Amino acid sequence: MTANAMISDSVRRFASVATVVALHLTSELPAQTAPSWAPTLDSIARSALATSRSPGATVAVVVNGQLAYAKGYGLANIETQQPMTAEMLLRVGSVTKMFTGTMLASLAESRELDMERPISAYVLTLAGKRVGSVTTQQLMTHSAGFIDNAVAYGRMGEGALGEVMREVNDTLMFTGAGRTFSYSNPSISMAGYVGEVAGKQRFASLVESRVLRPVGMKLSTFKPLEALTYPTAMGHVATGANGAMAVVRPMTENTAQWAAGFLFSNAPELARFTIALMNSGVIDGKDALPRGVVRRATTGYVPHVGGSGLDSAMYGYGLVVGSARVNGKPERVWTHGGAINGYNADVIMLPERNVAVIVLANGPGSGNAAIRDGALRLVLGTPLAYVPRAEARELTAAEQSALVGKFAMGGVTVEFTQTNGALMFKQGAVTAPVRGGAPGEILIGTQRMFTRTENGTVMYVYTGSRALARQP
């Protein structure tokens, strides 16, 4: 699941090593002639892999609503030296959320699920608890006030989702439901379980029958024992002082969080899903998803703090919905990324142009954006321009005063104090000066945080997309 780290983790990420893995290239061209820009994209991908040190990656590009290009680069497994191919399955992390959201949209469209009803109506053991008063709509849009954690290893077996979610308590909430957006994997896991109860079917089977198979995703699955019967790329992480890549072992598995980030898929099958979404549910001339389901899934409901580089960013059902610019003109964008032990994923769609790019890596994902943006530039003939970052500036006295205090979410606490007229940030042993950026933005070193002010006082600060609430 997406793991935008808190400040202390972000600081550690800045210490990178320059080890470069040997790259192997395997060609996976569609049946039609490769586009003229293919060699340039190959060069971009090779360079990105060398920089990121990821053993391999797969890329799919959709142009005019058709799969124009799909290719695997590098290695699927550094131990066996098996080349990566485009059809290989990889875990896609939080890209999974758009599939959970589309499944819930399907249940809502068929009136099997009321997204605005308290979830205790479906999960009866939560009746009388604060946590049971939230709605599935709030869960799916990260506005239920749930803390975040991304538990890579946990219970196995398809009953685990219900076993965990039926027993949660109010400690899962760090602020009131509906008050703010705050990215939460347990929130999506709970939404998945509500869908399981409402749909009267196990979560994985619901997503398969209502989303994956209708759009022609034949290999994609949540079940590792099924995934491993197909060609599968192993996840890799950096180890040791030199950052050498190593296979993640044992493979990550936690059935209770399948809904948040554990889908196995490949680039061409994810391309099919983007085609269906951008074409109002139609693919191969057939209605794979009802139009109303697509509308629900791709509508932005809650302001997305941080914006993923997009203007007017909102969060839908597992999608960030906003706009960027092409030749100075606004362009609608749907996007989401994902990360889970040893895997990184990036999906972006320009629905008005029927263009999409999918990048999946079986190692560090720091090169994914270069591949994604390079592919978009080649297809569009110009770069996709994201919201520019503001230059650092000094905070006013009023801005400093509004921030002073402690903020927390779960076990994470940060504090802002004024010292000799300067605002200081503290988390554990880390202390750093605070500067301003754009409105609602502060900078601690190179790390950008966001703020939300109510009645002249900052009530929430955000690390990435996760909120920390002001403490009494």
RASUL-V192895 format. One record per residue. RES is the residue in three letters. SS is DSSP state (@ for helix, = for strand, . for the rest). Layout:
res: {RES RES}
ss: {SS SS}
This chain:
res: {MET THR ALA ASN ALA MET ILE SER ASP SER VAL ARG ARG PHE ALA SER VAL ALA THR VAL VAL ALA LEU HIS LEU THR SER GLU LEU PRO ALA GLN THR ALA PRO SER TRP ALA PRO THR LEU ASP SER ILE ALA ARG SER ALA LEU ALA THR SER ARG SER PRO GLY ALA THR VAL ALA VAL VAL VAL ASN GLY GLN LEU ALA TYR ALA LYS GLY TYR GLY LEU ALA ASN ILE GLU THR GLN GLN PRO MET THR ALA GLU MET LEU LEU ARG VAL GLY SER VAL THR LYS MET PHE THR GLY THR MET LEU ALA SER LEU ALA GLU SER ARG GLU LEU ASP MET GLU ARG PRO ILE SER ALA TYR VAL LEU THR LEU ALA GLY LYS ARG VAL GLY SER VAL THR THR GLN GLN LEU MET THR HIS SER ALA GLY PHE ILE ASP ASN ALA VAL ALA TYR GLY ARG MET GLY GLU GLY ALA LEU GLY GLU VAL MET ARG GLU VAL ASN ASP THR LEU MET PHE THR GLY ALA GLY ARG THR PHE SER TYR SER ASN PRO SER ILE SER MET ALA GLY TYR VAL GLY GLU VAL ALA GLY LYS GLN ARG PHE ALA SER LEU VAL GLU SER ARG VAL LEU ARG PRO VAL GLY MET LYS LEU SER THR PHE LYS PRO LEU GLU ALA LEU THR TYR PRO THR ALA MET GLY HIS VAL ALA THR GLY ALA ASN GLY ALA MET ALA VAL VAL ARG PRO MET THR GLU ASN THR ALA GLN TRP ALA ALA GLY PHE LEU PHE SER ASN ALA PRO GLU LEU ALA ARG PHE THR ILE ALA LEU MET ASN SER GLY VAL ILE ASP GLY LYS ASP ALA LEU PRO ARG GLY VAL VAL ARG ARG ALA THR THR GLY TYR VAL PRO HIS VAL GLY GLY SER GLY LEU ASP SER ALA MET TYR GLY TYR GLY LEU VAL VAL GLY SER ALA ARG VAL ASN GLY LYS PRO GLU ARG VAL TRP THR HIS GLY GLY ALA ILE ASN GLY TYR ASN ALA ASP VAL ILE MET LEU PRO GLU ARG ASN VAL ALA VAL ILE VAL LEU ALA ASN GLY PRO GLY SER GLY ASN ALA ALA ILE ARG ASP GLY ALA LEU ARG LEU VAL LEU GLY THR PRO LEU ALA TYR VAL PRO ARG ALA GLU ALA ARG GLU LEU THR ALA ALA GLU GLN SER ALA LEU VAL GLY LYS PHE ALA MET GLY GLY VAL THR VAL GLU PHE THR GLN THR ASN GLY ALA LEU MET PHE LYS GLN GLY ALA VAL THR ALA PRO VAL ARG GLY GLY ALA PRO GLY GLU ILE LEU ILE GLY THR GLN ARG MET PHE THR ARG THR GLU ASN GLY THR VAL MET TYR VAL TYR THR GLY SER ARG ALA LEU ALA ARG GLN PRO}
ss: {. . . . . . @ @ @ @ @ @ @ . . . . . . . . . . . = = . . . . . . . . . . . @ @ @ @ @ @ @ @ @ @ @ @ @ @ @ . . . = = = = = = = = . . = = = = = = = = = = = = . . . . = = . . . . . = = = . @ @ @ @ @ @ @ @ @ @ @ @ @ @ @ @ @ . . . . . . . . = @ @ @ . . @ @ @ . . . @ @ @ @ . = @ @ @ @ @ . . . . . = . . . . . . = . . . . . . @ @ @ @ @ @ . . . . @ @ @ = . . . . . . . . . . . @ @ @ @ @ @ @ @ @ @ @ @ @ @ @ . . . @ @ @ @ @ @ @ @ @ @ . . . . . . . . = . . @ @ @ @ . . . . = . . . = = = = . . . . = = = = . . . . . = . @ @ @ @ @ @ @ . . = = . @ @ @ @ @ @ @ @ @ @ @ @ . . . = = . . = = . . . @ @ @ @ @ @ @ @ . . . = = . . . @ @ @ . = = = = = . . . . = = = = = = = . . = = = = = = = = = = = = . . = = = = = = = = . . . . = = = = = = = . . . . . . @ @ @ @ @ @ @ @ @ @ @ @ @ . . . = = . . . . . . . = . . . @ @ @ @ @ @ @ . = = = = = . . = = = = = = = = . . = = = = = = . . = = = = . = = . . . . = = = = . . = = = = = = = = . . = = = = = = = . . = = = = = . .}
